[in-house]
Amino acid sequence: MIETDKIIEQYGSVRSSLIQILQEAHGAFNYLPETALRRISLRLEIPYAEVYGTASFYKAFSLEPRGSHIIQVCMGTACHVRGAQPVLDEFERLLSIEAGQTTEDRLFTLETVNCLGACALGPIVAVDGEYHGNITLSR
């Protein structure tokens, strides 16, 4: 709670700062824990349902603990046609998790995305925001 309070104090407990506070809290915790959402609700005098609804609406926010490293496999049409599914399957096998999950040691989170915007290089995998193109099972 102390960390959440420090973040809120930077913005002066102003309702219009909800998104910025959620962004800061997400950065501090690497996800948005329920305790932080409840504290934000209390301090900003916003109903919890509204804070939760805002946090759950945006894909940039995670309500579950995430790994230190985020692996995103593009499943857009161009990447899918070029073999994204076998690449995803291999990540799932190697990490022993499914897309949308985090390893028990919280080292890796595996996600799928609809498009990373680099269709000519498909299939694309982003690791911590760094793009890797033309991925194959051997590469």
C-alpha positions in Angstrom: 0.0 0.0 0.0 2.9 2.4 0.7 4.1 2.1 -2.9 0.6 2.8 -4.2 0.2 5.8 -1.9 3.5 7.2 -3.1 2.3 6.9 -6.7 -1.1 8.5 -5.9 0.6 11.4 -4.1 2.5 12.3 -7.3 -0.8 13.1 -8.9 -2.6 14.6 -6.0 -5.5 12.1 -5.6 -7.2 13.7 -8.7 -9.8 11.5 -10.4 -8.7 12.6 -13.9 -5.3 11.1 -13.1 -6.6 7.5 -12.9 -5.0 6.3 -16.1 -1.6 7.8 -15.2 -1.8 6.3 -11.7 -2.7 2.9 -13.1 0.3 3.1 -15.5 2.6 4.0 -12.7 1.3 1.2 -10.5 1.6 -1.3 -13.3 5.2 -0.3 -13.8 5.9 -0.6 -10.1 4.3 -4.1 -9.6 4.5 -5.4 -13.2 0.8 -5.9 -12.9 -2.2 -4.4 -11.1 -2.8 -6.2 -7.8 -6.3 -6.0 -6.3 -4.9 -4.3 -3.2 -3.5 -1.5 -5.4 -6.8 -1.1 -7.3 -8.8 -0.9 -4.0 -6.4 1.6 -2.6 -6.6 3.7 -5.8 -10.4 3.5 -5.6 -10.4 4.6 -1.9 -7.9 7.5 -2.4 -9.4 8.9 -5.6 -13.0 8.3 -4.3 -13.9 6.4 -7.4 -16.1 3.2 -7.2 -13.9 0.1 -7.2 -16.0 -1.2 -10.2 -15.0 1.8 -12.2 -11.3 1.5 -11.4 -11.4 -2.3 -12.1 -13.3 -1.7 -15.3 -10.8 0.8 -16.5 -7.9 -1.5 -15.6 -9.4 -4.5 -17.3 -10.4 -2.6 -20.4 -6.9 -1.7 -21.6 -4.7 -4.5 -22.9 -1.6 -2.7 -21.6 -2.7 -3.5 -18.1 -2.4 -6.9 -16.6 -4.5 -8.0 -13.5 -2.4 -11.1 -13.1 1.3 -11.3 -12.2 3.5 -11.2 -15.3 6.9 -12.5 -16.0 10.1 -10.5 -16.0 10.3 -11.1 -19.7 7.2 -10.8 -22.0 7.2 -13.0 -25.2 4.6 -11.9 -27.7 3.9 -14.1 -30.8 2.1 -12.3 -33.6 -0.9 -14.3 -34.8 -2.1 -11.8 -37.4 -3.0 -13.1 -40.8 0.4 -12.6 -42.5 2.3 -14.2 -39.6 -0.3 -17.0 -39.2 0.1 -17.9 -42.9 3.9 -17.9 -42.5 3.9 -20.3 -39.6 3.2 -18.5 -36.4 1.2 -21.4 -34.9 4.1 -23.8 -34.8 6.3 -21.1 -33.3 3.7 -20.5 -30.6 3.4 -24.2 -30.0 7.1 -24.5 -29.5 7.2 -21.7 -27.0 4.4 -23.3 -25.1 6.3 -26.6 -25.1 9.6 -25.1 -24.0 8.1 -23.0 -21.3 5.5 -25.6 -20.2 2.8 -22.9 -20.3 0.0 -21.9 -22.7 -0.4 -18.5 -24.3 -1.7 -16.0 -21.7 0.1 -17.7 -18.8 3.3 -16.9 -16.8 5.9 -19.5 -15.8 5.8 -20.4 -12.1 9.1 -18.6 -11.5 7.6 -15.5 -13.0 10.5 -15.3 -15.5 8.4 -15.5 -18.7 4.9 -14.5 -19.8 3.7 -15.8 -23.2 1.2 -13.8 -25.1 -0.4 -13.7 -28.5 -1.1 -10.5 -30.3 -3.2 -9.8 -33.3 -0.6 -7.7 -35.2 2.8 -6.3 -34.4 2.8 -4.2 -37.6 5.8 -5.9 -39.3 3.9 -8.2 -41.6 6.6 -8.5 -44.2 8.9 -10.1 -41.6 6.4 -12.6 -40.3 6.2 -14.6 -38.3 7.2 -12.0 -35.7 8.0 -12.6 -32.1 8.6 -9.7 -29.7 10.6 -10.3 -26.6 10.5 -7.4 -24.1 9.4 -5.2 -27.0 12.3 -6.1 -29.3 11.1 -7.6 -32.6 12.5 -10.7 -34.1 11.4 -11.5 -37.6 11.2 -14.5 -40.0 11.2 -16.8 -37.0 11.3 -20.6 -37.6 11.5 -23.5 -35.3 15.2 -23.7 -35.9 15.8 -20.0 -35.4 
